[in-house]
């Protein structure tokens, strides 16, 4: 790592290295020494920019996890009708489409109970995913397109089913493909919101 880098750039390189190690070894097995070795620097330099390993892991996780969230949010914003927005939500749902992204989420969920900073980060991002659903459900109810008495609860149910099916497909390697994950989740959302079968594609 060159000495000419500004502190902010150095910090970003450390986060990049942490993410690379996390994807290779898993979040729980990633250590300060691993990250330092990835950059060919001393562990002390890593500690200089991050007070704890938990902070570094949470920062690296947030960077990767936010990419999928931002992508889905941007894609949904291009659609005007609530049904089209919800269809875009499923079509661009990165956690169900990218094994590496979902494995990272699985690692974060597994480690959250032992790492408070990571727990706060994963919770906040998960709520942001649920919020995308709540916003479009509320929009659909206001337009008279959806029927739903509790958008908060409906958002959590739809998201939880989608995540649970993705877990089966990615973590457990059972006979559930990505197409089934999304098809079953869309069908459930149609039922939950009183939509005609096949409305979400």
Protein Blocks (a to p, Z undefined) as FASTA:
>chain_A
ZZkbcfklmmmmmmmmmmmmmmmnojklpcfklmmmmnopafklmmmmpmbfklmmmmmm
mmmmmmmmmmmmmmmmmpmblklmmmmmmmmmmklmmmklmmmmmmmmmmmmmmmklmmm
mmmmmmmmmmmmmmmmmmmmmnomagcfblmlmmmmmmmmmmmmmmmmmmnopabdfklm
mmmmmmmmmmmnopaehklZZ
